[in-house]
Amino acid sequence: MLSLLLRKLKMGRLTEKDGNLLSSQKSSKLPSSFTKSLQIRHLDCGSCNGCDWELTAIGNSLYDHQHFGIDFVASPRHADLLMCTGPGSTQLLYAAHETYEAMPKPKWVVAVGDCAINGGVFKGAYASAEGIGNVLPVDIKIPGCPPSPDNIMKALLEVMGKS
Ligand code: SF4
């Protein structure tokens, strides 16, 4: 976390001002191994891709998620954490369930962005689950439309006990 702050001081603020914070966290503690390494499976559950682009941004040289032991994996079998973007469109719910079931325990679910939290701009749409929490057990919410990479990193580091 300190190096992230130092880097930010050096390079200046490159993202929008934040107002959103990690809003809830699983009460159970992460296994100690997770504090060193966190493997994420990202699933687009019907997003506009805005949140997905911000997730991509945490890999750039400013945020450098790999430097903190955070990485994205291709298979849910290797994932500790499922990151969902989008409101949960009907066509993707089966895939979301299958992905969650394929993950080894213990596992966490993160709703990234307002759509994943409560439907966001897709609230009331006929094919929207109005939040991934209605179909999967969400542990952590990162609000924003979209949330800034800064806040996504803060949330992940908080989960790892590094903030
Ligand atoms: S929260 Fe905003 S940026 Fe993210 S998927 Fe929904 S509309 Fe797009």
Backbone and ligand atoms as CSV (ligand in chain L), in Angstrom:
chain,resi,resn,atom,element,x,y,z
A,1,MET,N,N,0.831,-1.202,0.000
A,1,MET,CA,C,0.000,0.000,0.000
A,1,MET,C,C,0.864,1.249,0.000
A,2,LEU,N,N,1.951,1.208,0.791
A,2,LEU,CA,C,2.828,2.367,0.894
A,2,LEU,C,C,3.461,2.671,-0.458
A,3,SER,N,N,3.899,1.610,-1.149
A,3,SER,CA,C,4.539,1.850,-2.446
A,3,SER,C,C,3.542,2.407,-3.453
A,4,LEU,N,N,2.272,1.992,-3.307
A,4,LEU,CA,C,1.224,2.530,-4.191
A,4,LEU,C,C,1.071,4.027,-3.951
A,5,LEU,N,N,1.096,4.417,-2.687
A,5,LEU,CA,C,0.963,5.837,-2.344
A,5,LEU,C,C,2.179,6.626,-2.828
A,6,LEU,N,N,3.368,6.040,-2.655
A,6,LEU,CA,C,4.583,6.732,-3.096
A,6,LEU,C,C,4.569,6.934,-4.606
A,7,ARG,N,N,4.118,5.874,-5.307
A,7,ARG,CA,C,4.054,5.968,-6.759
A,7,ARG,C,C,3.077,7.055,-7.194
A,8,LYS,N,N,1.978,7.130,-6.454
A,8,LYS,CA,C,0.958,8.130,-6.773
A,8,LYS,C,C,1.483,9.533,-6.530
A,9,LEU,N,N,2.237,9.706,-5.433
A,9,LEU,CA,C,2.806,11.020,-5.133
A,9,LEU,C,C,3.750,11.452,-6.249
A,10,LYS,N,N,4.482,10.473,-6.778
A,10,LYS,CA,C,5.456,10.767,-7.820
A,10,LYS,C,C,4.774,11.102,-9.150
A,11,MET,N,N,3.724,10.348,-9.465
A,11,MET,CA,C,3.106,10.475,-10.784
A,11,MET,C,C,1.872,11.359,-10.801
A,12,GLY,N,N,1.335,11.679,-9.603
A,12,GLY,CA,C,0.133,12.499,-9.563
A,12,GLY,C,C,-1.106,11.657,-9.739
A,13,ARG,N,N,-2.266,12.283,-9.513
A,13,ARG,CA,C,-3.522,11.561,-9.624
A,13,ARG,C,C,-3.905,11.397,-11.083
A,14,LEU,N,N,-4.063,10.161,-11.504
A,14,LEU,CA,C,-4.392,9.906,-12.899
A,14,LEU,C,C,-5.828,9.443,-13.073
A,15,THR,N,N,-6.508,9.245,-11.967
A,15,THR,CA,C,-7.899,8.817,-12.085
A,15,THR,C,C,-8.798,9.819,-11.377
A,16,GLU,N,N,-10.087,9.640,-11.567
A,16,GLU,CA,C,-11.035,10.569,-10.968
A,16,GLU,C,C,-11.006,10.492,-9.451
A,17,LYS,N,N,-11.439,11.579,-8.809
A,17,LYS,CA,C,-11.488,11.611,-7.359
A,17,LYS,C,C,-12.463,10.553,-6.863
A,18,ASP,N,N,-12.059,9.878,-5.799
A,18,ASP,CA,C,-12.930,8.812,-5.333
A,18,ASP,C,C,-13.871,9.293,-4.253
A,19,GLY,N,N,-14.923,8.539,-4.046
A,19,GLY,CA,C,-15.834,8.810,-2.958
A,19,GLY,C,C,-16.377,7.478,-2.514
A,20,ASN,N,N,-15.943,6.460,-3.205
A,20,ASN,CA,C,-16.471,5.138,-2.909
A,20,ASN,C,C,-15.420,4.276,-2.234
A,21,LEU,N,N,-15.863,3.514,-1.270
A,21,LEU,CA,C,-14.946,2.670,-0.524
A,21,LEU,C,C,-15.482,1.258,-0.510
A,22,LEU,N,N,-14.648,0.373,-0.125
A,22,LEU,CA,C,-15.073,-1.008,0.063
A,22,LEU,C,C,-16.226,-1.009,1.055
A,23,SER,N,N,-17.374,-1.544,0.652
A,23,SER,CA,C,-18.528,-1.351,1.522
A,23,SER,C,C,-18.864,-2.545,2.403
A,24,SER,N,N,-18.379,-3.699,2.085
A,24,SER,CA,C,-18.609,-4.800,3.005
A,24,SER,C,C,-17.543,-5.858,2.793
A,25,GLN,N,N,-17.296,-6.591,3.813
A,25,GLN,CA,C,-16.251,-7.598,3.699
A,25,GLN,C,C,-16.645,-8.820,4.491
A,26,LYS,N,N,-16.251,-9.964,3.985
A,26,LYS,CA,C,-16.580,-11.215,4.651
A,26,LYS,C,C,-16.012,-11.196,6.069
A,27,SER,N,N,-16.809,-11.680,6.998
A,27,SER,CA,C,-16.344,-11.643,8.372
A,27,SER,C,C,-15.234,-12.661,8.624
A,28,SER,N,N,-15.322,-13.797,7.915
A,28,SER,CA,C,-14.278,-14.793,8.128
A,28,SER,C,C,-12.960,-14.291,7.552
A,29,LYS,N,N,-11.875,-14.729,8.152
A,29,LYS,CA,C,-10.566,-14.250,7.708
A,29,LYS,C,C,-10.069,-15.054,6.515
A,30,LEU,N,N,-9.318,-14.386,5.676
A,30,LEU,CA,C,-8.692,-15.096,4.571
A,30,LEU,C,C,-7.598,-15.999,5.115
A,31,PRO,N,N,-7.381,-17.145,4.478
A,31,PRO,CA,C,-6.231,-17.950,4.881
A,31,PRO,C,C,-4.959,-17.125,4.719
A,32,SER,N,N,-3.957,-17.395,5.554
A,32,SER,CA,C,-2.768,-16.541,5.532
A,32,SER,C,C,-2.080,-16.544,4.164
A,33,SER,N,N,-2.215,-17.665,3.430
A,33,SER,CA,C,-1.565,-17.700,2.113
A,33,SER,C,C,-2.171,-16.656,1.166
A,34,PHE,N,N,-3.441,-16.321,1.373
A,34,PHE,CA,C,-4.097,-15.349,0.504
A,34,PHE,C,C,-3.534,-13.946,0.705
A,35,THR,N,N,-2.927,-13.716,1.835
A,35,THR,CA,C,-2.405,-12.374,2.058
A,35,THR,C,C,-1.167,-12.119,1.202
A,36,LYS,N,N,-0.572,-13.183,0.700
A,36,LYS,CA,C,0.608,-13.005,-0.155
A,36,LYS,C,C,0.243,-13.078,-1.628
A,37,SER,N,N,-0.808,-13.835,-1.918
A,37,SER,CA,C,-1.149,-14.043,-3.315
A,37,SER,C,C,-2.663,-14.180,-3.453
A,38,LEU,N,N,-3.222,-13.454,-4.371
A,38,LEU,CA,C,-4.671,-13.500,-4.581
A,38,LEU,C,C,-4.938,-13.742,-6.060
A,39,GLN,N,N,-5.613,-14.853,-6.356
A,39,GLN,CA,C,-5.880,-15.221,-7.747
A,39,GLN,C,C,-7.344,-14.911,-8.069
A,40,ILE,N,N,-7.533,-14.164,-9.108
A,40,ILE,CA,C,-8.882,-13.660,-9.434
A,40,ILE,C,C,-9.375,-14.217,-10.761
A,41,ARG,N,N,-10.619,-14.651,-10.760
A,41,ARG,CA,C,-11.307,-14.981,-12.022
A,41,ARG,C,C,-12.319,-13.877,-12.244
A,42,HIS,N,N,-12.194,-13.180,-13.352
A,42,HIS,CA,C,-13.148,-12.113,-13.654
A,42,HIS,C,C,-14.222,-12.637,-14.591
A,43,LEU,N,N,-15.453,-12.259,-14.294
A,43,LEU,CA,C,-16.572,-12.676,-15.136
A,43,LEU,C,C,-17.421,-11.453,-15.472
A,44,ASP,N,N,-17.559,-11.209,-16.755
A,44,ASP,CA,C,-18.438,-10.131,-17.211
A,44,ASP,C,C,-19.854,-10.687,-17.238
A,45,CYS,N,N,-20.683,-10.198,-16.310
A,45,CYS,CA,C,-22.067,-10.690,-16.221
A,45,CYS,C,C,-23.022,-9.689,-16.851
A,46,GLY,N,N,-22.668,-9.202,-18.017
A,46,GLY,CA,C,-23.552,-8.302,-18.746
A,46,GLY,C,C,-23.240,-6.836,-18.566
A,47,SER,N,N,-21.976,-6.503,-18.353
A,47,SER,CA,C,-21.614,-5.100,-18.143
A,47,SER,C,C,-21.553,-4.334,-19.460
A,48,CYS,N,N,-21.426,-3.008,-19.338
A,48,CYS,CA,C,-21.243,-2.174,-20.535
A,48,CYS,C,C,-19.782,-2.162,-20.939
A,49,ASN,N,N,-18.955,-2.826,-20.172
A,49,ASN,CA,C,-17.490,-2.933,-20.339
A,49,ASN,C,C,-16.715,-1.802,-19.674
A,50,GLY,N,N,-17.426,-0.814,-19.114
A,50,GLY,CA,C,-16.728,0.270,-18.409
A,50,GLY,C,C,-15.951,-0.274,-17.218
A,51,CYS,N,N,-16.616,-1.078,-16.412
A,51,CYS,CA,C,-15.941,-1.660,-15.241
A,51,CYS,C,C,-14.790,-2.575,-15.672
A,52,ASP,N,N,-14.987,-3.279,-16.773
A,52,ASP,CA,C,-13.957,-4.205,-17.239
A,52,ASP,C,C,-12.683,-3.456,-17.641
A,53,TRP,N,N,-12.886,-2.287,-18.253
A,53,TRP,CA,C,-11.716,-1.491,-18.637
A,53,TRP,C,C,-10.965,-0.998,-17.407
A,54,GLU,N,N,-11.691,-0.664,-16.356
A,54,GLU,CA,C,-11.014,-0.204,-15.129
A,54,GLU,C,C,-10.275,-1.365,-14.467
A,55,LEU,N,N,-10.850,-2.564,-14.575
A,55,LEU,CA,C,-10.135,-3.738,-14.054
A,55,LEU,C,C,-8.840,-3.961,-14.834
A,56,THR,N,N,-8.922,-3.761,-16.139
A,56,THR,CA,C,-7.727,-3.897,-16.969
A,56,THR,C,C,-6.666,-2.890,-16.538
A,57,ALA,N,N,-7.133,-1.707,-16.139
A,57,ALA,CA,C,-6.196,-0.626,-15.787
A,57,ALA,C,C,-5.369,-0.939,-14.542
A,58,ILE,N,N,-5.840,-1.845,-13.675
A,58,ILE,CA,C,-5.031,-2.114,-12.476
A,58,ILE,C,C,-3.753,-2.894,-12.817
A,59,GLY,N,N,-3.646,-3.296,-14.080
A,59,GLY,CA,C,-2.413,-3.967,-14.504
A,59,GLY,C,C,-1.389,-3.006,-15.078
A,60,ASN,N,N,-1.753,-1.718,-15.211
A,60,ASN,CA,C,-0.781,-0.793,-15.804
A,60,ASN,C,C,0.334,-0.450,-14.819
A,61,SER,N,N,1.282,0.313,-15.307
A,61,SER,CA,C,2.494,0.529,-14.498
A,61,SER,C,C,2.244,1.357,-13.244
A,62,LEU,N,N,1.139,2.075,-13.199
A,62,LEU,CA,C,0.835,2.859,-11.991
A,62,LEU,C,C,0.341,1.958,-10.855
A,63,TYR,N,N,-0.579,1.062,-11.166
A,63,TYR,CA,C,-1.184,0.222,-10.117
A,63,TYR,C,C,-0.451,-1.118,-9.975
A,64,ASP,N,N,-0.074,-1.707,-11.085
A,64,ASP,CA,C,0.809,-2.865,-11.116
A,64,ASP,C,C,0.373,-3.974,-10.150
A,65,HIS,N,N,-0.825,-4.521,-10.366
A,65,HIS,CA,C,-1.379,-5.487,-9.405
A,65,HIS,C,C,-0.470,-6.687,-9.152
A,66,GLN,N,N,0.279,-7.096,-10.188
A,66,GLN,CA,C,1.143,-8.271,-10.003
A,66,GLN,C,C,2.229,-8.015,-8.966
A,67,HIS,N,N,2.614,-6.769,-8.856
A,67,HIS,CA,C,3.629,-6.393,-7.860
A,67,HIS,C,C,3.152,-6.716,-6.440
A,68,PHE,N,N,1.828,-6.711,-6.254
A,68,PHE,CA,C,1.255,-6.967,-4.926
A,68,PHE,C,C,0.809,-8.423,-4.751
A,69,GLY,N,N,1.106,-9.251,-5.730
A,69,GLY,CA,C,0.732,-10.664,-5.624
A,69,GLY,C,C,-0.697,-10.934,-6.085
A,70,ILE,N,N,-1.270,-9.974,-6.793
A,70,ILE,CA,C,-2.643,-10.135,-7.288
A,70,ILE,C,C,-2.575,-10.479,-8.771
A,71,ASP,N,N,-3.319,-11.505,-9.167
A,71,ASP,CA,C,-3.269,-11.853,-10.590
A,71,ASP,C,C,-4.626,-12.372,-11.055
A,72,PHE,N,N,-4.829,-12.321,-12.351
A,72,PHE,CA,C,-6.059,-12.842,-12.951
A,72,PHE,C,C,-5.742,-14.203,-13.567
A,73,VAL,N,N,-6.635,-15.163,-13.344
A,73,VAL,CA,C,-6.405,-16.504,-13.864
A,73,VAL,C,C,-7.496,-16.870,-14.866
A,74,ALA,N,N,-7.151,-17.802,-15.758
A,74,ALA,CA,C,-8.082,-18.168,-16.825
A,74,ALA,C,C,-9.111,-19.188,-16.363
A,75,SER,N,N,-8.767,-19.936,-15.324
A,75,SER,CA,C,-9.677,-20.998,-14.892
A,75,SER,C,C,-10.205,-20.740,-13.486
A,76,PRO,N,N,-11.498,-20.984,-13.255
A,76,PRO,CA,C,-12.030,-20.843,-11.893
A,76,PRO,C,C,-11.405,-21.831,-10.917
A,77,ARG,N,N,-10.845,-22.926,-11.445
A,77,ARG,CA,C,-10.191,-23.924,-10.596
A,77,ARG,C,C,-8.986,-23.340,-9.868
A,78,HIS,N,N,-8.430,-22.284,-10.402
A,78,HIS,CA,C,-7.238,-21.676,-9.802
A,78,HIS,C,C,-7.572,-20.406,-9.033
A,79,ALA,N,N,-8.856,-20.084,-8.917
A,79,ALA,CA,C,-9.226,-18.764,-8.383
A,79,ALA,C,C,-9.619,-18.793,-6.910
A,80,ASP,N,N,-9.230,-17.731,-6.194
A,80,ASP,CA,C,-9.655,-17.521,-4.812
A,80,ASP,C,C,-10.886,-16.624,-4.776
A,81,LEU,N,N,-10.971,-15.800,-5.765
A,81,LEU,CA,C,-11.940,-14.719,-5.738
A,81,LEU,C,C,-12.604,-14.569,-7.105
A,82,LEU,N,N,-13.915,-14.478,-7.113
A,82,LEU,CA,C,-14.656,-14.272,-8.369
A,82,LEU,C,C,-15.088,-12.813,-8.438
A,83,MET,N,N,-14.613,-12.110,-9.453
A,83,MET,CA,C,-14.965,-10.697,-9.607
A,83,MET,C,C,-16.008,-10.569,-10.699
A,84,CYS,N,N,-17.184,-10.058,-10.338
A,84,CYS,CA,C,-18.260,-9.944,-11.314
A,84,CYS,C,C,-18.516,-8.484,-11.655
A,85,THR,N,N,-18.655,-8.219,-12.936
A,85,THR,CA,C,-19.075,-6.904,-13.397
A,85,THR,C,C,-20.394,-7.080,-14.145
A,86,GLY,N,N,-21.219,-6.046,-14.128
A,86,GLY,CA,C,-22.511,-6.131,-14.804
A,86,GLY,C,C,-23.603,-6.632,-13.874
A,87,PRO,N,N,-24.861,-6.431,-14.259
A,87,PRO,CA,C,-25.988,-6.679,-13.373
A,87,PRO,C,C,-26.407,-8.140,-13.247
A,88,GLY,N,N,-25.816,-9.006,-14.068
A,88,GLY,CA,C,-26.240,-10.405,-14.087
A,88,GLY,C,C,-27.310,-10.576,-15.145
A,89,SER,N,N,-26.899,-10.538,-16.394
A,89,SER,CA,C,-27.897,-10.689,-17.461
A,89,SER,C,C,-28.318,-12.153,-17.547
A,90,THR,N,N,-29.559,-12.370,-17.909
A,90,THR,CA,C,-30.160,-13.711,-17.902
A,90,THR,C,C,-29.291,-14.744,-18.612
A,91,GLN,N,N,-28.740,-14.358,-19.754
A,91,GLN,CA,C,-27.957,-15.309,-20.554
A,91,GLN,C,C,-26.676,-15.741,-19.854
A,92,LEU,N,N,-26.226,-14.961,-18.855
A,92,LEU,CA,C,-24.937,-15.257,-18.233
A,92,LEU,C,C,-25.060,-15.871,-16.843
A,93,LEU,N,N,-26.264,-16.021,-16.347
A,93,LEU,CA,C,-26.426,-16.502,-14.976
A,93,LEU,C,C,-25.957,-17.943,-14.813
A,94,TYR,N,N,-26.239,-18.760,-15.810
A,94,TYR,CA,C,-25.812,-20.157,-15.731
A,94,TYR,C,C,-24.279,-20.224,-15.671
A,95,ALA,N,N,-23.635,-19.429,-16.524
A,95,ALA,CA,C,-22.166,-19.404,-16.541
A,95,ALA,C,C,-21.622,-18.912,-15.205
A,96,ALA,N,N,-22.304,-17.934,-14.615
A,96,ALA,CA,C,-21.855,-17.399,-13.319
A,96,ALA,C,C,-21.926,-18.491,-12.254
A,97,HIS,N,N,-23.014,-19.230,-12.237
A,97,HIS,CA,C,-23.175,-20.317,-11.267
A,97,HIS,C,C,-22.121,-21.402,-11.484
A,98,GLU,N,N,-21.937,-21.780,-12.738
A,98,GLU,CA,C,-20.963,-22.834,-13.050
A,98,GLU,C,C,-19.558,-22.415,-12.642
A,99,THR,N,N,-19.245,-21.145,-12.888
A,99,THR,CA,C,-17.911,-20.629,-12.535
A,99,THR,C,C,-17.720,-20.674,-11.028
A,100,TYR,N,N,-18.741,-20.216,-10.308
A,100,TYR,CA,C,-18.662,-20.210,-8.845
A,100,TYR,C,C,-18.506,-21.631,-8.301
A,101,GLU,N,N,-19.300,-22.541,-8.830
A,101,GLU,CA,C,-19.241,-23.934,-8.358
A,101,GLU,C,C,-17.885,-24.580,-8.651
A,102,ALA,N,N,-17.242,-24.149,-9.727
A,102,ALA,CA,C,-15.957,-24.747,-10.114
A,102,ALA,C,C,-14.796,-24.267,-9.255
A,103,MET,N,N,-15.017,-23.206,-8.491
A,103,MET,CA,C,-13.908,-22.657,-7.678
A,103,MET,C,C,-13.700,-23.495,-6.415
A,104,PRO,N,N,-12.446,-23.671,-6.014
A,104,PRO,CA,C,-12.189,-24.397,-4.762
A,104,PRO,C,C,-12.529,-23.517,-3.562
A,105,LYS,N,N,-12.861,-24.164,-2.442
A,105,LYS,CA,C,-13.111,-23.408,-1.215
A,105,LYS,C,C,-11.791,-23.188,-0.481
A,106,PRO,N,N,-11.651,-22.118,0.296
A,106,PRO,CA,C,-12.614,-21.038,0.470
A,106,PRO,C,C,-12.610,-20.105,-0.744
A,107,LYS,N,N,-13.747,-19.477,-1.015
A,107,LYS,CA,C,-13.865,-18.616,-2.188
A,107,LYS,C,C,-14.677,-17.383,-1.850
A,108,TRP,N,N,-14.370,-16.326,-2.533
A,108,TRP,CA,C,-15.033,-15.051,-2.271
A,108,TRP,C,C,-15.616,-14.522,-3.576
A,109,VAL,N,N,-16.673,-13.732,-3.447
A,109,VAL,CA,C,-17.278,-13.093,-4.621
A,109,VAL,C,C,-17.253,-11.579,-4.420
A,110,VAL,N,N,-16.791,-10.882,-5.432
A,110,VAL,CA,C,-16.730,-9.428,-5.375
A,110,VAL,C,C,-17.640,-8.855,-6.458
A,111,ALA,N,N,-18.528,-7.955,-6.073
A,111,ALA,CA,C,-19.355,-7.241,-7.049
A,111,ALA,C,C,-18.648,-5.933,-7.362
A,112,VAL,N,N,-18.207,-5.797,-8.611
A,112,VAL,CA,C,-17.467,-4.602,-9.013
A,112,VAL,C,C,-18.387,-3.679,-9.801
A,113,GLY,N,N,-18.652,-2.501,-9.261
A,113,GLY,CA,C,-19.485,-1.505,-9.949
A,113,GLY,C,C,-20.935,-1.547,-9.513
A,114,ASP,N,N,-21.603,-0.431,-9.739
A,114,ASP,CA,C,-23.000,-0.286,-9.300
A,114,ASP,C,C,-23.927,-1.323,-9.939
A,115,CYS,N,N,-23.664,-1.665,-11.187
A,115,CYS,CA,C,-24.531,-2.655,-11.847
A,115,CYS,C,C,-24.463,-3.990,-11.115
A,116,ALA,N,N,-23.255,-4.414,-10.779
A,116,ALA,CA,C,-23.091,-5.709,-10.093
A,116,ALA,C,C,-23.662,-5.650,-8.681
A,117,ILE,N,N,-23.709,-4.464,-8.094
A,117,ILE,CA,C,-24.220,-4.336,-6.726
A,117,ILE,C,C,-25.748,-4.298,-6.694
A,118,ASN,N,N,-26.341,-3.482,-7.586
A,118,ASN,CA,C,-27.812,-3.350,-7.501
A,118,ASN,C,C,-28.497,-3.186,-8.858
A,119,GLY,N,N,-27.796,-3.482,-9.910
A,119,GLY,CA,C,-28.396,-3.336,-11.243
A,119,GLY,C,C,-27.964,-2.059,-11.930
A,120,GLY,N,N,-27.594,-1.036,-11.137
A,120,GLY,CA,C,-27.113,0.239,-11.703
A,120,GLY,C,C,-28.025,0.768,-12.786
A,121,VAL,N,N,-27.449,1.126,-13.916
A,121,VAL,CA,C,-28.246,1.700,-15.013
A,121,VAL,C,C,-29.151,0.657,-15.665
A,122,PHE,N,N,-28.929,-0.607,-15.350
A,122,PHE,CA,C,-29.760,-1.667,-15.933
A,122,PHE,C,C,-30.919,-2.062,-15.021
A,123,LYS,N,N,-31.114,-1.280,-13.963
A,123,LYS,CA,C,-32.216,-1.570,-13.036
A,123,LYS,C,C,-33.533,-1.537,-13.795
A,124,GLY,N,N,-34.329,-2.560,-13.640
A,124,GLY,CA,C,-35.629,-2.595,-14.307
A,124,GLY,C,C,-35.593,-3.211,-15.686
A,125,ALA,N,N,-34.387,-3.469,-16.201
A,125,ALA,CA,C,-34.299,-4.083,-17.528
A,125,ALA,C,C,-34.822,-5.526,-17.456
A,126,TYR,N,N,-35.483,-5.967,-18.507
A,126,TYR,CA,C,-36.164,-7.269,-18.458
A,126,TYR,C,C,-35.218,-8.449,-18.295
A,127,ALA,N,N,-33.973,-8.295,-18.744
A,127,ALA,CA,C,-33.049,-9.432,-18.698
A,127,ALA,C,C,-31.962,-9.249,-17.645
A,128,SER,N,N,-32.242,-8.438,-16.626
A,128,SER,CA,C,-31.221,-8.153,-15.610
A,128,SER,C,C,-31.608,-8.750,-14.270
A,129,ALA,N,N,-30.635,-9.360,-13.589
A,129,ALA,CA,C,-30.884,-9.910,-12.248
A,129,ALA,C,C,-30.842,-8.803,-11.194
A,130,GLU,N,N,-30.535,-7.575,-11.641
A,130,GLU,CA,C,-30.476,-6.407,-10.748
A,130,GLU,C,C,-29.464,-6.588,-9.629
A,131,GLY,N,N,-28.319,-7.074,-9.989
A,131,GLY,CA,C,-27.240,-7.233,-9.014
A,131,GLY,C,C,-26.849,-8.680,-8.893
A,132,ILE,N,N,-25.573,-8.930,-8.881
A,132,ILE,CA,C,-25.085,-10.305,-8.857
A,132,ILE,C,C,-25.346,-10.949,-7.490
A,133,GLY,N,N,-25.603,-10.086,-6.486
A,133,GLY,CA,C,-25.926,-10.597,-5.155
A,133,GLY,C,C,-27.241,-11.357,-5.125
A,134,ASN,N,N,-28.075,-11.165,-6.133
A,134,ASN,CA,C,-29.340,-11.896,-6.182
A,134,ASN,C,C,-29.164,-13.323,-6.692
A,135,VAL,N,N,-27.983,-13.599,-7.222
A,135,VAL,CA,C,-27.761,-14.952,-7.747
A,135,VAL,C,C,-26.514,-15.636,-7.199
A,136,LEU,N,N,-25.603,-14.860,-6.617
A,136,LEU,CA,C,-24.401,-15.424,-6.009
A,136,LEU,C,C,-24.182,-14.776,-4.640
A,137,PRO,N,N,-23.505,-15.471,-3.711
A,137,PRO,CA,C,-23.265,-14.878,-2.392
A,137,PRO,C,C,-22.129,-13.851,-2.425
A,138,VAL,N,N,-22.491,-12.598,-2.553
A,138,VAL,CA,C,-21.477,-11.534,-2.656
A,138,VAL,C,C,-20.893,-11.226,-1.280
A,139,ASP,N,N,-19.574,-11.166,-1.207
A,139,ASP,CA,C,-18.884,-10.862,0.041
A,139,ASP,C,C,-18.395,-9.426,0.095
A,140,ILE,N,N,-18.022,-8.911,-1.057
A,140,ILE,CA,C,-17.401,-7.585,-1.097
A,140,ILE,C,C,-18.029,-6.776,-2.224
A,141,LYS,N,N,-18.276,-5.493,-1.938
A,141,LYS,CA,C,-18.850,-4.617,-2.964
A,141,LYS,C,C,-17.915,-3.441,-3.205
A,142,ILE,N,N,-17.668,-3.168,-4.480
A,142,ILE,CA,C,-16.845,-2.002,-4.822
A,142,ILE,C,C,-17.718,-1.085,-5.675
A,143,PRO,N,N,-18.331,-0.064,-5.063
A,143,PRO,CA,C,-19.254,0.787,-5.802
A,143,PRO,C,C,-18.569,1.739,-6.782
A,144,GLY,N,N,-19.384,2.309,-7.652
A,144,GLY,CA,C,-18.890,3.265,-8.641
A,144,GLY,C,C,-19.398,2.882,-10.016
A,145,CYS,N,N,-19.456,3.866,-10.894
A,145,CYS,CA,C,-19.924,3.606,-12.263
A,145,CYS,C,C,-19.007,4.330,-13.247
A,146,PRO,N,N,-17.877,3.744,-13.537
A,146,PRO,CA,C,-17.309,2.540,-12.923
A,146,PRO,C,C,-16.473,2.917,-11.701
A,147,PRO,N,N,-16.107,1.951,-10.861
A,147,PRO,CA,C,-15.161,2.260,-9.778
A,147,PRO,C,C,-13.795,2.563,-10.382
A,148,SER,N,N,-13.067,3.437,-9.738
A,148,SER,CA,C,-11.734,3.772,-10.265
A,148,SER,C,C,-10.772,2.620,-9.986
A,149,PRO,N,N,-9.727,2.483,-10.797
A,149,PRO,CA,C,-8.705,1.462,-10.527
A,149,PRO,C,C,-8.115,1.636,-9.139
A,150,ASP,N,N,-8.020,2.889,-8.718
A,150,ASP,CA,C,-7.506,3.201,-7.389
A,150,ASP,C,C,-8.346,2.502,-6.314
A,151,ASN,N,N,-9.645,2.621,-6.419
A,151,ASN,CA,C,-10.534,2.008,-5.424
A,151,ASN,C,C,-10.561,0.487,-5.547
A,152,ILE,N,N,-10.432,0.000,-6.752
A,152,ILE,CA,C,-10.382,-1.471,-6.918
A,152,ILE,C,C,-9.132,-2.011,-6.227
A,153,MET,N,N,-8.006,-1.337,-6.436
A,153,MET,CA,C,-6.761,-1.768,-5.787
A,153,MET,C,C,-6.864,-1.664,-4.267
A,154,LYS,N,N,-7.436,-0.560,-3.791
A,154,LYS,CA,C,-7.586,-0.394,-2.340
A,154,LYS,C,C,-8.401,-1.539,-1.756
A,155,ALA,N,N,-9.488,-1.892,-2.432
A,155,ALA,CA,C,-10.352,-2.962,-1.937
A,155,ALA,C,C,-9.601,-4.291,-1.901
A,156,LEU,N,N,-8.859,-4.574,-2.963
A,156,LEU,CA,C,-8.131,-5.849,-3.017
A,156,LEU,C,C,-7.039,-5.908,-1.953
A,157,LEU,N,N,-6.359,-4.803,-1.760
A,157,LEU,CA,C,-5.301,-4.772,-0.738
A,157,LEU,C,C,-5.898,-4.881,0.656
A,158,GLU,N,N,-7.088,-4.325,0.809
A,158,GLU,CA,C,-7.763,-4.444,2.107
A,158,GLU,C,C,-8.138,-5.895,2.371
A,159,VAL,N,N,-8.633,-6.562,1.349
A,159,VAL,CA,C,-8.964,-7.984,1.475
A,159,VAL,C,C,-7.733,-8.794,1.883
A,160,MET,N,N,-6.603,-8.417,1.329
A,160,MET,CA,C,-5.361,-9.149,1.612
A,160,MET,C,C,-4.712,-8.730,2.931
A,161,GLY,N,N,-5.323,-7.737,3.569
A,161,GLY,CA,C,-4.759,-7.260,4.834
A,161,GLY,C,C,-3.517,-6.419,4.640
A,162,LYS,N,N,-3.390,-5.811,3.450
A,162,LYS,CA,C,-2.192,-5.012,3.164
A,162,LYS,C,C,-2.457,-3.516,3.235
A,163,SER,N,N,-3.654,-3.104,3.578
A,163,SER,CA,C,-3.917,-1.657,3.585
A,163,SER,C,C,-3.873,-1.115,5.013
L,1,SF4,S1,S,-21.386,0.186,-13.225
L,1,SF4,FE1,FE,-21.311,1.678,-14.911
L,1,SF4,S2,S,-19.385,1.222,-15.968
L,1,SF4,FE2,FE,-19.868,-0.578,-14.688
L,1,SF4,S3,S,-20.999,-1.964,-16.051
L,1,SF4,FE3,FE,-22.514,-0.689,-14.980
L,1,SF4,S4,S,-22.885,1.044,-16.398
L,1,SF4,FE4,FE,-20.985,0.055,-17.024
